[in-house]
Amino acid sequence: MQTMPVDQMPDTENLHDPKPDIEVNTEMVNSRIKAALTQLSENQRSVFVLRHFHDLSIREVAEVTEMQPGTVKTHMHRALQRLQVLLKPYKIES
């Protein structure tokens, strides 16, 4: 299975801000996301990065990581759950 070290992950600064009226410190957001990603297991981080930063489909992620698509979905689900908990303190209420 191929994995990706956190320091080689793409920058998150190009992520779309759904609320343009809210000014966000991009550097701070990038830092918090990267810190949260380091708290994921290697499999969860790899699947998440390939899917959300490299825009690969579940099938493509499965091929790259040599996992079954169901396993990719499980790692993705667990990664999203963990990130939600880790990033909750930084959530901006509307």
A tleap script that builds the chain and sets N, CA, C and O, in Angstrom:
source leaprc.protein.ff14SB
mol = sequence {
  NMET GLN THR MET PRO VAL ASP GLN MET PRO
  ASP THR GLU ASN LEU HIE ASP PRO LYS PRO
  ASP ILE GLU VAL ASN THR GLU MET VAL ASN
  SER ARG ILE LYS ALA ALA LEU THR GLN LEU
  SER GLU ASN GLN ARG SER VAL PHE VAL LEU
  ARG HIE PHE HIE ASP LEU SER ILE ARG GLU
  VAL ALA GLU VAL THR GLU MET GLN PRO GLY
  THR VAL LYS THR HIE MET HIE ARG ALA LEU
  GLN ARG LEU GLN VAL LEU LEU LYS PRO TYR
  LYS ILE GLU CSER
}
set mol.1.N position { 0.829 -1.178 0.000 }
set mol.1.CA position { 0.000 0.000 0.000 }
set mol.1.C position { 0.873 1.240 0.000 }
set mol.1.O position { 1.863 1.306 0.729 }
set mol.2.N position { 0.515 2.220 -0.811 }
set mol.2.CA position { 1.250 3.476 -0.822 }
set mol.2.C position { 0.650 4.414 0.213 }
set mol.2.O position { -0.570 4.518 0.339 }
set mol.3.N position { 1.514 5.092 0.949 }
set mol.3.CA position { 1.049 6.080 1.909 }
set mol.3.C position { 1.713 7.405 1.606 }
set mol.3.O position { 2.635 7.470 0.793 }
set mol.4.N position { 1.250 8.463 2.254 }
set mol.4.CA position { 1.776 9.791 2.001 }
set mol.4.C position { 2.111 10.455 3.327 }
set mol.4.O position { 1.232 10.633 4.170 }
set mol.5.N position { 3.383 10.825 3.522 }
set mol.5.CA position { 3.736 11.547 4.743 }
set mol.5.C position { 3.013 12.892 4.782 }
set mol.5.O position { 2.750 13.501 3.745 }
set mol.6.N position { 2.702 13.340 5.983 }
set mol.6.CA position { 1.972 14.590 6.151 }
set mol.6.C position { 2.694 15.754 5.497 }
set mol.6.O position { 2.050 16.625 4.914 }
set mol.7.N position { 4.026 15.789 5.581 }
set mol.7.CA position { 4.758 16.921 5.017 }
set mol.7.C position { 4.745 16.948 3.489 }
set mol.7.O position { 5.189 17.927 2.890 }
set mol.8.N position { 4.243 15.889 2.849 }
set mol.8.CA position { 4.160 15.861 1.398 }
set mol.8.C position { 2.729 16.056 0.899 }
set mol.8.O position { 2.470 15.956 -0.300 }
set mol.9.N position { 1.807 16.332 1.809 }
set mol.9.CA position { 0.428 16.539 1.421 }
set mol.9.C position { 0.282 17.894 0.743 }
set mol.9.O position { 1.024 18.827 1.050 }
set mol.10.N position { -0.665 18.007 -0.172 }
set mol.10.CA position { -0.882 19.287 -0.844 }
set mol.10.C position { -1.381 20.330 0.147 }
set mol.10.O position { -1.977 19.996 1.171 }
set mol.11.N position { -1.129 21.603 -0.173 }
set mol.11.CA position { -1.632 22.681 0.666 }
set mol.11.C position { -3.148 22.698 0.604 }
set mol.11.O position { -3.752 22.347 -0.410 }
set mol.12.N position { -3.745 23.110 1.700 }
set mol.12.CA position { -5.201 23.184 1.765 }
set mol.12.C position { -5.706 24.572 1.439 }
set mol.12.O position { -6.907 24.822 1.531 }
set mol.13.N position { -4.825 25.480 1.062 }
set mol.13.CA position { -5.237 26.862 0.846 }
set mol.13.C position { -6.187 27.045 -0.330 }
set mol.13.O position { -6.845 28.081 -0.433 }
set mol.14.N position { -6.268 26.080 -1.199 }
set mol.14.CA position { -7.165 26.211 -2.343 }
set mol.14.C position { -8.549 25.636 -2.091 }
set mol.14.O position { -9.375 25.588 -3.002 }
set mol.15.N position { -8.812 25.200 -0.865 }
set mol.15.CA position { -10.137 24.690 -0.544 }
set mol.15.C position { -11.143 25.826 -0.639 }
set mol.15.O position { -10.849 26.959 -0.260 }
set mol.16.N position { -12.313 25.521 -1.139 }
set mol.16.CA position { -13.351 26.529 -1.342 }
set mol.16.C position { -13.956 26.925 0.010 }
set mol.16.O position { -14.349 26.063 0.796 }
set mol.17.N position { -14.025 28.217 0.270 }
set mol.17.CA position { -14.676 28.735 1.475 }
set mol.17.C position { -16.144 28.958 1.150 }
set mol.17.O position { -16.469 29.840 0.354 }
set mol.18.N position { -17.049 28.171 1.754 }
set mol.18.CA position { -18.463 28.287 1.421 }
set mol.18.C position { -19.097 29.587 1.929 }
set mol.18.O position { -20.211 29.920 1.524 }
set mol.19.N position { -18.413 30.326 2.804 }
set mol.19.CA position { -18.951 31.572 3.342 }
set mol.19.C position { -17.949 32.692 3.095 }
set mol.19.O position { -17.150 33.011 3.976 }
set mol.20.N position { -17.979 33.293 1.907 }
set mol.20.CA position { -16.967 34.298 1.583 }
set mol.20.C position { -17.029 35.534 2.475 }
set mol.20.O position { -16.064 36.295 2.539 }
set mol.21.N position { -18.145 35.744 3.163 }
set mol.21.CA position { -18.253 36.913 4.024 }
set mol.21.C position { -17.485 36.738 5.335 }
set mol.21.O position { -17.301 37.704 6.076 }
set mol.22.N position { -17.040 35.525 5.624 }
set mol.22.CA position { -16.267 35.261 6.831 }
set mol.22.C position { -14.792 35.232 6.465 }
set mol.22.O position { -14.361 34.414 5.652 }
set mol.23.N position { -14.026 36.121 7.065 }
set mol.23.CA position { -12.596 36.179 6.786 }
set mol.23.C position { -11.902 35.054 7.563 }
set mol.23.O position { -12.095 34.912 8.771 }
set mol.24.N position { -11.109 34.273 6.869 }
set mol.24.CA position { -10.443 33.131 7.483 }
set mol.24.C position { -8.941 33.277 7.301 }
set mol.24.O position { -8.464 33.619 6.219 }
set mol.25.N position { -8.218 33.018 8.353 }
set mol.25.CA position { -6.769 33.021 8.273 }
set mol.25.C position { -6.345 31.686 7.657 }
set mol.25.O position { -6.332 30.659 8.334 }
set mol.26.N position { -6.002 31.712 6.382 }
set mol.26.CA position { -5.691 30.498 5.637 }
set mol.26.C position { -4.555 29.712 6.265 }
set mol.26.O position { -4.618 28.485 6.343 }
set mol.27.N position { -3.542 30.389 6.704 }
set mol.27.CA position { -2.405 29.705 7.313 }
set mol.27.C position { -2.829 28.953 8.564 }
set mol.27.O position { -2.382 27.829 8.794 }
set mol.28.N position { -3.683 29.560 9.369 }
set mol.28.CA position { -4.162 28.924 10.589 }
set mol.28.C position { -5.022 27.701 10.255 }
set mol.28.O position { -4.899 26.657 10.895 }
set mol.29.N position { -5.884 27.837 9.260 }
set mol.29.CA position { -6.740 26.729 8.837 }
set mol.29.C position { -5.878 25.580 8.320 }
set mol.29.O position { -6.092 24.428 8.697 }
set mol.30.N position { -4.908 25.884 7.461 }
set mol.30.CA position { -4.006 24.853 6.937 }
set mol.30.C position { -3.310 24.117 8.068 }
set mol.30.O position { -3.218 22.890 8.063 }
set mol.31.N position { -2.827 24.871 9.027 }
set mol.31.CA position { -2.105 24.293 10.155 }
set mol.31.C position { -2.998 23.349 10.959 }
set mol.31.O position { -2.570 22.261 11.345 }
set mol.32.N position { -4.214 23.760 11.203 }
set mol.32.CA position { -5.144 22.930 11.991 }
set mol.32.C position { -5.548 21.666 11.247 }
set mol.32.O position { -5.665 20.595 11.842 }
set mol.33.N position { -5.758 21.797 9.949 }
set mol.33.CA position { -6.115 20.615 9.158 }
set mol.33.C position { -4.952 19.634 9.115 }
set mol.33.O position { -5.144 18.436 9.324 }
set mol.34.N position { -3.753 20.127 8.846 }
set mol.34.CA position { -2.586 19.242 8.805 }
set mol.34.C position { -2.345 18.589 10.156 }
set mol.34.O position { -1.991 17.411 10.218 }
set mol.35.N position { -2.529 19.333 11.236 }
set mol.35.CA position { -2.358 18.760 12.579 }
set mol.35.C position { -3.398 17.660 12.811 }
set mol.35.O position { -3.076 16.610 13.367 }
set mol.36.N position { -4.622 17.892 12.395 }
set mol.36.CA position { -5.668 16.880 12.565 }
set mol.36.C position { -5.369 15.648 11.723 }
set mol.36.O position { -5.593 14.523 12.169 }
set mol.37.N position { -4.865 15.850 10.510 }
set mol.37.CA position { -4.536 14.711 9.648 }
set mol.37.C position { -3.445 13.833 10.254 }
set mol.37.O position { -3.423 12.624 10.024 }
set mol.38.N position { -2.549 14.428 11.017 }
set mol.38.CA position { -1.495 13.624 11.644 }
set mol.38.C position { -2.052 12.702 12.722 }
set mol.38.O position { -1.394 11.743 13.125 }
set mol.39.N position { -3.261 12.993 13.189 }
set mol.39.CA position { -3.889 12.175 14.228 }
set mol.39.C position { -4.634 10.971 13.669 }
set mol.39.O position { -5.116 10.126 14.424 }
set mol.40.N position { -4.724 10.894 12.358 }
set mol.40.CA position { -5.379 9.754 11.713 }
set mol.40.C position { -4.392 8.608 11.566 }
set mol.40.O position { -3.178 8.811 11.585 }
set mol.41.N position { -4.923 7.409 11.421 }
set mol.41.CA position { -4.047 6.276 11.118 }
set mol.41.C position { -3.476 6.496 9.718 }
set mol.41.O position { -3.999 7.300 8.946 }
set mol.42.N position { -2.426 5.794 9.405 }
set mol.42.CA position { -1.798 5.929 8.091 }
set mol.42.C position { -2.796 5.610 6.965 }
set mol.42.O position { -2.856 6.318 5.959 }
set mol.43.N position { -3.570 4.546 7.148 }
set mol.43.CA position { -4.558 4.167 6.130 }
set mol.43.C position { -5.635 5.232 5.982 }
set mol.43.O position { -6.004 5.593 4.865 }
set mol.44.N position { -6.136 5.732 7.097 }
set mol.44.CA position { -7.175 6.758 7.048 }
set mol.44.C position { -6.658 8.016 6.361 }
set mol.44.O position { -7.338 8.591 5.512 }
set mol.45.N position { -5.459 8.439 6.730 }
set mol.45.CA position { -4.868 9.648 6.144 }
set mol.45.C position { -4.656 9.484 4.641 }
set mol.45.O position { -4.998 10.378 3.867 }
set mol.46.N position { -4.100 8.358 4.227 }
set mol.46.CA position { -3.844 8.119 2.802 }
set mol.46.C position { -5.131 8.144 1.996 }
set mol.46.O position { -5.201 8.790 0.950 }
set mol.47.N position { -6.142 7.449 2.476 }
set mol.47.CA position { -7.426 7.385 1.777 }
set mol.47.C position { -8.049 8.787 1.711 }
set mol.47.O position { -8.536 9.199 0.658 }
set mol.48.N position { -8.034 9.506 2.816 }
set mol.48.CA position { -8.618 10.847 2.852 }
set mol.48.C position { -7.906 11.793 1.888 }
set mol.48.O position { -8.554 12.511 1.126 }
set mol.49.N position { -6.591 11.792 1.921 }
set mol.49.CA position { -5.813 12.700 1.064 }
set mol.49.C position { -6.021 12.362 -0.409 }
set mol.49.O position { -6.225 13.263 -1.223 }
set mol.50.N position { -5.972 11.100 -0.756 }
set mol.50.CA position { -6.169 10.716 -2.153 }
set mol.50.C position { -7.565 11.097 -2.646 }
set mol.50.O position { -7.735 11.557 -3.775 }
set mol.51.N position { -8.543 10.900 -1.793 }
set mol.51.CA position { -9.934 11.181 -2.184 }
set mol.51.C position { -10.219 12.679 -2.249 }
set mol.51.O position { -10.811 13.155 -3.217 }
set mol.52.N position { -9.803 13.422 -1.230 }
set mol.52.CA position { -10.226 14.820 -1.122 }
set mol.52.C position { -9.215 15.846 -1.630 }
set mol.52.O position { -9.604 16.957 -1.988 }
set mol.53.N position { -7.950 15.505 -1.669 }
set mol.53.CA position { -6.949 16.449 -2.166 }
set mol.53.C position { -6.535 16.139 -3.599 }
set mol.53.O position { -6.123 17.030 -4.342 }
set mol.54.N position { -6.647 14.869 -3.982 }
set mol.54.CA position { -6.267 14.469 -5.334 }
set mol.54.C position { -7.484 14.105 -6.182 }
set mol.54.O position { -7.347 13.720 -7.344 }
set mol.55.N position { -8.670 14.227 -5.597 }
set mol.55.CA position { -9.937 14.007 -6.310 }
set mol.55.C position { -10.049 12.637 -6.980 }
set mol.55.O position { -10.625 12.518 -8.062 }
set mol.56.N position { -9.503 11.612 -6.343 }
set mol.56.CA position { -9.640 10.267 -6.890 }
set mol.56.C position { -10.981 9.672 -6.455 }
set mol.56.O position { -11.493 9.988 -5.381 }
set mol.57.N position { -11.532 8.822 -7.290 }
set mol.57.CA position { -12.763 8.111 -6.927 }
set mol.57.C position { -12.414 7.011 -5.920 }
set mol.57.O position { -11.243 6.692 -5.710 }
set mol.58.N position { -13.430 6.452 -5.316 }
set mol.58.CA position { -13.218 5.340 -4.378 }
set mol.58.C position { -12.499 4.198 -5.099 }
set mol.58.O position { -11.575 3.597 -4.551 }
set mol.59.N position { -12.919 3.906 -6.309 }
set mol.59.CA position { -12.290 2.833 -7.092 }
set mol.59.C position { -10.811 3.143 -7.346 }
set mol.59.O position { -9.964 2.259 -7.220 }
set mol.60.N position { -10.500 4.391 -7.702 }
set mol.60.CA position { -9.108 4.782 -7.949 }
set mol.60.C position { -8.271 4.716 -6.679 }
set mol.60.O position { -7.123 4.273 -6.705 }
set mol.61.N position { -8.852 5.159 -5.570 }
set mol.61.CA position { -8.142 5.069 -4.286 }
set mol.61.C position { -7.860 3.607 -3.962 }
set mol.61.O position { -6.774 3.270 -3.491 }
set mol.62.N position { -8.823 2.754 -4.210 }
set mol.62.CA position { -8.653 1.321 -3.963 }
set mol.62.C position { -7.508 0.758 -4.803 }
set mol.62.O position { -6.711 -0.040 -4.310 }
set mol.63.N position { -7.424 1.160 -6.040 }
set mol.63.CA position { -6.345 0.681 -6.909 }
set mol.63.C position { -4.984 1.162 -6.426 }
set mol.63.O position { -4.032 0.383 -6.367 }
set mol.64.N position { -4.888 2.444 -6.082 }
set mol.64.CA position { -3.614 3.027 -5.648 }
set mol.64.C position { -3.139 2.397 -4.340 }
set mol.64.O position { -1.954 2.109 -4.172 }
set mol.65.N position { -4.069 2.189 -3.426 }
set mol.65.CA position { -3.699 1.680 -2.099 }
set mol.65.C position { -3.713 0.153 -2.019 }
set mol.65.O position { -3.306 -0.436 -1.018 }
set mol.66.N position { -4.192 -0.472 -3.095 }
set mol.66.CA position { -4.304 -1.930 -3.139 }
set mol.66.C position { -5.235 -2.450 -2.043 }
set mol.66.O position { -4.976 -3.478 -1.418 }
set mol.67.N position { -6.326 -1.708 -1.829 }
set mol.67.CA position { -7.366 -2.107 -0.872 }
set mol.67.C position { -8.638 -2.411 -1.654 }
set mol.67.O position { -8.789 -2.005 -2.806 }
set mol.68.N position { -9.532 -3.119 -1.018 }
set mol.68.CA position { -10.854 -3.330 -1.586 }
set mol.68.C position { -11.650 -2.026 -1.442 }
set mol.68.O position { -11.445 -1.291 -0.476 }
set mol.69.N position { -12.552 -1.725 -2.383 }
set mol.69.CA position { -13.351 -0.505 -2.275 }
set mol.69.C position { -14.098 -0.389 -0.945 }
set mol.69.O position { -14.212 0.707 -0.396 }
set mol.70.N position { -14.597 -1.488 -0.430 }
set mol.70.CA position { -15.291 -1.466 0.868 }
set mol.70.C position { -14.362 -1.059 2.000 }
set mol.70.O position { -14.773 -0.360 2.926 }
set mol.71.N position { -13.117 -1.493 1.926 }
set mol.71.CA position { -12.123 -1.129 2.936 }
set mol.71.C position { -11.798 0.356 2.835 }
set mol.71.O position { -11.637 1.031 3.851 }
set mol.72.N position { -11.701 0.860 1.614 }
set mol.72.CA position { -11.462 2.289 1.404 }
set mol.72.C position { -12.605 3.089 2.031 }
set mol.72.O position { -12.364 4.078 2.723 }
set mol.73.N position { -13.836 2.666 1.793 }
set mol.73.CA position { -14.995 3.367 2.350 }
set mol.73.C position { -14.969 3.352 3.878 }
set mol.73.O position { -15.305 4.348 4.518 }
set mol.74.N position { -14.572 2.228 4.454 }
set mol.74.CA position { -14.488 2.132 5.912 }
set mol.74.C position { -13.442 3.090 6.454 }
set mol.74.O position { -13.702 3.808 7.420 }
set mol.75.N position { -12.259 3.111 5.843 }
set mol.75.CA position { -11.209 4.035 6.290 }
set mol.75.C position { -11.649 5.490 6.109 }
set mol.75.O position { -11.350 6.339 6.949 }
set mol.76.N position { -12.357 5.776 5.015 }
set mol.76.CA position { -12.834 7.132 4.763 }
set mol.76.C position { -13.839 7.540 5.833 }
set mol.76.O position { -13.770 8.644 6.374 }
set mol.77.N position { -14.756 6.659 6.126 }
set mol.77.CA position { -15.774 6.957 7.137 }
set mol.77.C position { -15.128 7.236 8.493 }
set mol.77.O position { -15.474 8.206 9.167 }
set mol.78.N position { -14.205 6.392 8.877 }
set mol.78.CA position { -13.521 6.572 10.172 }
set mol.78.C position { -12.675 7.846 10.187 }
set mol.78.O position { -12.597 8.531 11.207 }
set mol.79.N position { -12.044 8.160 9.057 }
set mol.79.CA position { -11.254 9.388 8.966 }
set mol.79.C position { -12.154 10.608 9.126 }
set mol.79.O position { -11.815 11.541 9.854 }
set mol.80.N position { -13.287 10.604 8.456 }
set mol.80.CA position { -14.211 11.732 8.553 }
set mol.80.C position { -14.764 11.894 9.964 }
set mol.80.O position { -14.906 13.013 10.458 }
set mol.81.N position { -15.074 10.773 10.608 }
set mol.81.CA position { -15.551 10.834 11.992 }
set mol.81.C position { -14.481 11.440 12.904 }
set mol.81.O position { -14.771 12.308 13.726 }
set mol.82.N position { -13.264 10.976 12.748 }
set mol.82.CA position { -12.161 11.450 13.599 }
set mol.82.C position { -11.870 12.928 13.335 }
set mol.82.O position { -11.677 13.695 14.279 }
set mol.83.N position { -11.837 13.332 12.078 }
set mol.83.CA position { -11.584 14.738 11.745 }
set mol.83.C position { -12.684 15.642 12.289 }
set mol.83.O position { -12.418 16.757 12.737 }
set mol.84.N position { -13.900 15.158 12.245 }
set mol.84.CA position { -15.017 15.945 12.781 }
set mol.84.C position { -14.818 16.216 14.272 }
set mol.84.O position { -15.067 17.327 14.742 }
set mol.85.N position { -14.376 15.214 15.007 }
set mol.85.CA position { -14.114 15.382 16.434 }
set mol.85.C position { -12.917 16.307 16.660 }
set mol.85.O position { -12.971 17.206 17.500 }
set mol.86.N position { -11.845 16.084 15.910 }
set mol.86.CA position { -10.623 16.875 16.092 }
set mol.86.C position { -10.798 18.348 15.715 }
set mol.86.O position { -10.190 19.225 16.329 }
set mol.87.N position { -11.623 18.615 14.712 }
set mol.87.CA position { -11.782 19.988 14.232 }
set mol.87.C position { -13.004 20.698 14.819 }
set mol.87.O position { -13.216 21.881 14.556 }
set mol.88.N position { -13.799 19.993 15.603 }
set mol.88.CA position { -15.006 20.579 16.187 }
set mol.88.C position { -14.721 21.859 16.990 }
set mol.88.O position { -15.499 22.808 16.886 }
set mol.89.N position { -13.647 21.926 17.781 }
set mol.89.CA position { -13.392 23.166 18.537 }
set mol.89.C position { -13.202 24.391 17.647 }
set mol.89.O position { -13.319 25.518 18.127 }
set mol.90.N position { -12.917 24.199 16.384 }
set mol.90.CA position { -12.649 25.314 15.473 }
set mol.90.C position { -13.842 25.637 14.570 }
set mol.90.O position { -13.753 26.510 13.706 }
set mol.91.N position { -14.939 24.942 14.770 }
set mol.91.CA position { -16.117 25.139 13.925 }
set mol.91.C position { -16.652 26.557 14.106 }
set mol.91.O position { -16.771 27.070 15.218 }
set mol.92.N position { -16.968 27.162 12.973 }
set mol.92.CA position { -17.542 28.504 12.981 }
set mol.92.C position { -19.056 28.341 12.916 }
set mol.92.O position { -19.590 27.778 11.960 }
set mol.93.N position { -19.730 28.832 13.926 }
set mol.93.CA position { -21.195 28.750 13.963 }
set mol.93.C position { -21.777 29.858 13.095 }
set mol.93.O position { -21.285 30.986 13.093 }
set mol.94.N position { -22.831 29.520 12.358 }
set mol.94.CA position { -23.449 30.548 11.501 }
set mol.94.C position { -24.646 31.166 12.164 }
set mol.94.O position { -25.285 32.047 11.587 }
savepdb mol mol.pdb
quit
